[in-house]
């Protein structure tokens, strides 16, 4: 690694100041406000919240529906991941599963509720096809359905990643030793995947517990902590002190979840060597998991079918005449097109500056010797525990009387902090695998650290940078929890506008705006995926980053410099 340079210290100080002012200080203000009362600082706010039966009921309800959601999505995610990695189902089906399961991530969660209403309501599309109401859509059932759809893609991705480090040779050895199907499955699949399964459960629980979009649309009279917090902060009589208490209480499950995730790391298996092998064909297993995978995907995606149908009908479900009226109304409405442009601009600036921040932090951590760099890992862990609503309330309390209030700058900063963890870890993992002598070599050849980063490090991590940009963009387009307390009439975005349109029952406009978000995210995701394939990838190319050296790239674990 190179010697610590002034530019590194400046970059490190800038990133630390960013998180001190826009993460640490807001949380400190939130904590202080939770103890603030008319007579000074006291525990009265906490006592008042716990004596409030509605608040206690909302917390209990959140635990119930989130726990059941986590159980269901962990099981479904495991079936999908197992079907891809441990069966011989038709390969195109595996590709469809990997692609289609993440489709809901391209939509705001508040849209899920309206899709559920138009699918399972009295005149819903699925209700009309089946011929009867399958379940009441408002309250517990609607929340459970929405949460399962919302968290299943993330649960699957976690388990899919876990199976990539799963050694399938143990399955074959277990069969050769005469183990029965159940015993073999328990000891060679479930036991090695215990850590990943636990992580998937915790992640699903936390996401469900802290989501606001789905309860805002189908929560009905079934109170959960997210809607309770919204009512306290933005109701007819706002109470910021009690809102701060509820926000602090929302942090407890998240902090406990992170602690549990760290403990579950001990359950993960570490293999010295992984070999790619094909498992023997098993007709019953392959057909069963192939059918189950298709059924799970169809059940999940069919809920969104109405979103692509209703906007093109004059008045679903009573007037099924094809029309462009609803789409034209949205496109001709300056207020609605403005909020779309707001969302697009917000996503672009979030993706640009968020990627720069996360990449810079990862670069300092993985490629320098600067003192105190481990604090960046602590920052990433803290941002990972912060629910969007808690961060939004913290900003509201701290910047309420500042020039940042009601600006796009505060929205961009909120998104950068909120979604920092995953892009940072993406970059850190990629950068830590590269040859650590590149900067030293560049320095010996007269290049500055920034020149080496630009000429060598950045080209080799281009695919990761593109993925980071895509992650920030998509999440900034669909988020609502963190921004619901910060947007104003001048800075409204699509997700917050959908919440307003709900009160006027303009569901066709809601679906049109949702489609705009969906196709925008789909386009950006497709372009980024294409650019990732074209980007320089370790092991696929040769470049000459230094004037008189030839750098040869092979597998990450074997990167070396020739003629060094």
N, C-alpha and C positions, 0 to 999 in steps of 0.2 A: 504494500500500500504506500501511496505517496506521503510526503511530509504534510502536516497541517498548514494550509495556506490561508491568508486573510480572507480570500473569497469564500472559503469553506465556512469560516467563522461568521461571516456576514450572512450567508445563506442559512446557517444553523440558527443564528439569532433571530432572523426574520421569521422562520417557521415557528420557533418557540413563542415569539411575541404574538403571532397569529393565534395560536391555540391558548395562550394566556388570556388575551383580550376577548376571544370569541368562543371559548369553551370553559376555562377555569373560572374566570370572573363572573360570567352569567350564572354558573352553578353555585358559586359562593353567595351571590345576591339572592338566588332562589332559596338557599338554605337559611340565610338570615331572615328573609321575608316570611318564611314558614314559622318563625318564632316571634315575629313582630305583632304586638297587640296595642290596644289603646293605652295601656298603662306601662308600656315598655316591652321588654322581651320576656316571653313566658311560654309555657307548654300548653296554654289554654287552647290554642288553635288545634293541636293534635288531639286533645281531650274532646273538643267539640266535634271533630271529624269522626272520632270513634264512637261518639254518642249519637251520631246521625245515622239512623237505621237505613236510610236510602243509600248512603255512601258505603256502609258495611255490606249491604245487600249487593251493590254493584261490584264490590271487590270479590265477594264469594261467587257471584255469577261469572265473573271473568275467569276465576280459577277453574270453575267447572267446565265451561265451554272450551277454554284453552287446553286443559288437560286432555279432554276427550279428542279434541282436534289433533293434538300431538300424537296420541296413540294411533289414530286412524291414518294420519299422513305418514307416520313412520312405517306402518305396516304396508301401505300402498307404495310408498317410495322404495321400500325394500323389494317388493315384488317386481317393480319396474327395473331396478338396478340389477337384481338377480337374473331377470330374464335376459338382459343384455350381456352379462358377463359369464353366466354359468349355465346357459342353455344353448342349443343349436337351432333356435328359431330362425326363420327366413331372414337373411341379412337386411333386405330393404325394410323389414318391419322394425329391426333394431334402429336403423337410421331414422325412421319416422318417429319412433318413441323418443329418441334423444332430441329431436328437433321440436316436435309438437308439444312436449311436456312443458317447455318454457314459454309457450305462447302467452299464457295469462300474465306473465311478468311485463308484457309490453302495454298493459292497460292499467289505469288507475284503479285502486281497490274499491273506490266508491262506485265505479261502474259495475262491479261484480253484483252488487245488491240489486241494481235495476235490471240486470240481465236475469237474475233469479226471479224477480217479480214478474217479468214478461215471459218467463219460461214455465214457472210453477204456480203462477196466480190462477184465479178462477177461469180466466180466458187466455192463459199462457199457452205458448206453442207446444210445450211438452205435455201439458195438461190436456190440450185438445187432441193430441196424437194418442195419448194413453186412454183418454176418456174419463178421467177422474182426477181429483186433486191427490197428489201423492203425499203431501204433508203441508201443514200451515207454514207459510213462508216468513211470517214476522216473528221475531223473538229468537228463542234458542235454536230452532231448526234452521232458520235462515242464516243466523250467525255461524252455525256449525258448517253449513254447506259452503258459505263464502270463505270461511277461514281455511277449510280443507283445500279449496281451489287455490287460495292465495299462497299457502305454505307448502303445498305438494311440490311445486317446481324446485324450491330451495332445498327441501328435504331430499328429493331425488338427486340433486346435484351433489350434495354432501355424501350420500351413500354411493353414488356413481364414482366419485373421487376415491372413496374408501376401497371399493372393489378393484380399482386400478392397482392397488398395492396388496392384493389378495392372491396368495399362491394356490392355484387350482390343483397342483400336484397332490396336495393332502387329500383331496376328494378321491382321487384314484387310489392312493395308498390305503385309505380307509376302507374302500370297497374290497381291495385285494386281501385285507386282513379280516374280512368277514363281518364288518360292522353292518347293522341294519340301517335302513333308510333314515329313521328318526335319529338314531345315535350318531350316524355319520353327519347328518345335517347340524345337529347341536354342537358337535365338537370341532367340525372342520369349517363351518360357515358362521353360525351364530357367535361362537366364542371368539374367533378372530375379529369379527365385525362388531363386537360389543361396544367398543369405544365410539365407532362411527354411528351406531344406532342410538347410543345415549346422546351424542352430540346433535343428531337430527331431531330427537325428541325435545331437547332443551331449546333448540333454535325455533322449532315450530311453536312451542309453548310461548316463548318470549314475543315472537312476531304477532301471534294471535292476541296475547294479553295487552299489547300496546297499540294495536291498529285502531284507527279511527274511521277510515273510509267505509268499511262494511257495516259497522253499527250505525253509522250516520244514515244509511239507506234502508236497511232491513232490521235494525235493532228493535223497532216498535216500542212496546212498553216493557221490554226486558232490559233493565239497566245494566250497563257494564262500566268499568272504570273510565274508559276513554270518553264516553258520552257524558258521564257525570262530571268529568273535568271540564269538558267543553261548556256544559251548562253553568258551572260555577264561574268560569272565566268570562264567558260571553253571553250569559243569560240576561234576564231583565234587570237583575241586581247583581252585578259582578262583585265577587269577593276574592281579591288577589291573594290575601293571606291564606285563606282556606284552599285556594287553588294551588298555592305553593306547597301546602301540606300534602295534597293529593298527588301532586307531581313527584314529591319526594317518595311517597309510598309506591308509585309506579316504578321507581328505580330499584326497589328491593328485589323483586323477582329477577330483574336483569342482572344485578350484581351477584345474586345467588347462582344464577345460571352460568355466569362466567366462571365462578369458583368451581361449580360442578364440572364444567367442561375441562378445566385444568386437571381436576381429579380423574376424569375419564381417560385422559391421555395415558394413564398407567395401564389401561386395559388394551391399548393398541398393541398389535403384534409387530415385531420388526424382523423382516426376513433378510438374510444375508444375500440372497439372490432370488430373482424372479425370472421365471422362464415362461414365455408365451406358448401355451399348449392348448390343443383343442380337446374338449371333453368328449367322451363317447356319446353317440346319439342315443336318446331315450325318448321314444315316440310319445309316451304318456306325458312325461315332464315337459317336452318341447311344445306339444300341442296345448297343454294346460296353461303354461306360462304365456305362450303366444296369445291365446284367447283372453287370458286375464289382463294382459297388457293392453290389448286393443279395447277391451271393455272399460278399463280405467280411463284411457285417453278419450274414448267416445263419450263416456259419462261426463267428463270434465269439460270437453270442448263443446258438447251439444248445448250447454247452458248459454254459450255465447252466440249460438246460431241466430237467435232472434235479433241480435245487434246488427247483423248484416242484412236482415230482412225488413224489419219494421220501418227504417228510414225511407224505404223505397215504396211504401204503401201509403195510400191516402189517409187512412185512419185505422191502423191495426187495433183490435181484431175485427172491427165491424165493416170497414170499407177497405177491401183488398185490391183496389185499383192501383196499378203501377203509376208512380209519379216521381218527378224530381223536385216537387214543391219544398219538401223539408230541407233538402240539401241546398237549394237555392236560397231559402230563407236564412240559413246560417251563413252562407257565403256573401249574401247581400246585407247582412247585419254588421255594421261597422263595429258595434260593441263586441260581438262574438268573434269576429275575425281579429280584433285587437287582442283579445285574451289569448288566442292561438299564437299570435306573433309574440306576445309576452312570454308564453311558455317556451316557444322556440328559442327566443333570445336568452331566456334564463337558462335553458338546458345547454346551449352553446357556450355561454360564458362560464357556467358551472363546470362543464366538461373540460374547457381549456385551462382555466385557472386551477381547477381541482386536480387535473392530471399533472400540471406543473408542480403543485404543492406536494402531492403524494410521491411523485417521481424524485423530486429534490430531497425529500425526507428519506426515502429508501436509498438514494445514492449516498447520502451522508452516512447512513447506518451501515450499509453493506460494503462501501468502497473507500472509506476514510478511517483515520485513527482519532478523529476529533473527540475530545473528552465530553462525557455526558450524553453520548449518542444513544445510549440505552433508554433514555427518557422518551425517545420517539416510539419505542415499543409500548411504553406505558400509556402514551397518548393514544395509540391505536387501540389498546385494550379498553381505554375509557370511552372513546367514541363508539366502540362496538357495543357498549352497555347502555348508551344513551338513547331512549325512545325519542322519536321525532317530536312528539307533543311536549315532552319535558324540555327539550332544547328550544322549541318555539316559545314556550312560556318564559324560560330563562331570558331569552332575547327581549321579549316584550317587557319584562320587569326592568332590565338593565338599560335598554335603549329607548324607553318610552318617551323621554323628553329630549332625545338627541337628534342631530341632523340626519342620522341613519334611518329614523322611523319613516315607514311608508316609502322606502326606496328599494330598487332592485338590488342594490349593493348588499343590503342586509339579507335578502333572499338567497343571493349567490353564496355569501359567507356561511349562512345556515346550512345550505346543501353541501358545501365543501367539507365542513366539519362533520355533518351527519353521515356522509357516505365515504369518509376518509379510509376506514379500516381495510376494506377489501382491495381497492387499488394499491394502497401502500404495501400490503402483503404480496400482491401480484408482482410488483416491481422489486421488492426486497428478495423474493425467492428467485427471480430471474437474474438479478444483478449478483447475488451471492454465488451463483454457479459459474460465473465467468472468471477467466484467468486474472489473478490478483496482481500480476506483474505488468499489466498493460500500461497503467498510469506511470509507473516507474520508468518503463521503456520510453514512453512519450516524453517524460521529463528529461531523460538523458539525451533525447534527440532535439531538445529545445522547445518542445510544445508545452504550453501551459496546461494546467489541469482541465480548464474548461474546453480547450481545444481537443484534448484527448477524449473527453466525454463526448464532444460533438462528433468527432471523426471516427471513434472506435466503439465506445460504450453504447451510445445512442443507436447507431445502426444495428448493433447486435441485439438490442432489446426493443426494436421497432414494433415487433408483433405484440409485445406486452404493452407498450405505450398505447397502441391502437385499441387494445382490449380495455385498458383503463379508461380511455376516452369514451368508448362505447358504454361502459358500465355507468360512468357519471352521467352521460347524456340521457340514457334510458330512465334511470332512477329519478333524475331531475324532472323529466317530463311527466312521470306518473305520481310523484309524491304529493301528499296532501297533509299528512300528520304534522310535519314540522312547519309548514307554511300557513296553516289555517289561522294562527294567531297573529301573523305578520303581514298578510296581504291587505291591501286597501282597494278602494274603487279604482285608483290609478295604477295599481300593480297587480290586478287580478290575473290569475292564470287559469288554465282550463279546468284543472282539478277542483279549485275552489269555486269556479263558476258553475260547475255541475251541481255542487251543493246548493247554490242559490236557485238554479233552475228547478230543483226538486220541489221547492215550495210552490212553484207555479205549475207543476205537473207538465212541464214541457219535456217529455221523455224522448220525443223524436229528436229534438235539438241535442239532448244529452247523448244520444247514440251517435249522432253525426259528429259531435265533438270528440267522442270516444274513438270513432273510426279515424278521425284526423290524427289523434295521438298514436293510435295503433299503426297506421300506415307510415307515419313519420318515423316511429321507432323501428318498424320493420325495415324501412329503407336504410336508415342509419346503421342498423345492425348488419344488414346485408352488405352494405358498402364496406363497413369495418371488417367483416369476415373475409371479404374479397381482398382487401388490402393486407390483412394478416397473412393470407396465403402467398401474396406477392412480396411481403416484407422479408428481409434477410433473416434466415432462421439458422441457428447453430446446427451444423452438420450437413448443410445443403449448399454451401457456397464458399468461395475464396475471395478475399479482398486484399487490398494493399493499403492499410491505414497509415503506415509510416513510409517515408520516401525510400528507404533502403532495406526494409524488412518485408518478409512475406509471412502473413499470418494465415495459418491453416486452421479451419474449424472442423472439428469432428464432434462426437458426442460430448455432452456437457461435462461428464466426469473425466474426459480425456483431452480437454482443451489444452493446447500447448502452443508455444511460439517457436517457429523454426529459425535457425540462424541467430539465436539469442546469445 
